[in-house]
Amino acid sequence: MDNYQLTISMAKGDDIQERLIDFSVAVINLCGTLPDTQAGRHLAGQLLRCGTSPAPNYGEARGAESKNDFLHKLRIVLKELNESQVWLDVAARGTLVSKNQLAPIRQECVELSKIINASIQTSKSHKP
């Protein structure tokens, strides 16, 4: 991928970057509503770490120095979204937060994971 193609990809990535930032904010807000119990603090800590990292990691991917670097960073974004999904599923099965409060953030996590996975597959299919 040459610099011109990276520039085009970065322009298209603005909306994804914004969605990932909004997802991070939603995670932060959700964690702020969790109870101040051992379980609530544990869930909040885990979810804060993985749920707020996709946005800055995606920013790093957009500034990648090579196709391999780009793919590596996108894979990190996907791994963090996958971990976030697991912690959101744990929260949904527990009683620390309402399922109605979790539904939109869980759905956004699924959608973002699909978008990032599709980006990885597309990038892998393009010849260097």
Secondary structure by P-SEA (a helix, b strand, c coil): ccaaaaaaaaaaaaaaaaaaaaaaaaaaaaaaaccccaaaaaaaaaaaaccccaaaaaaaaaacccaaaaaaaaaaaaaaaaaaaaaaaaaaaccccccccaaaaaaaaaaaaaaaaaaaaaaaaccc
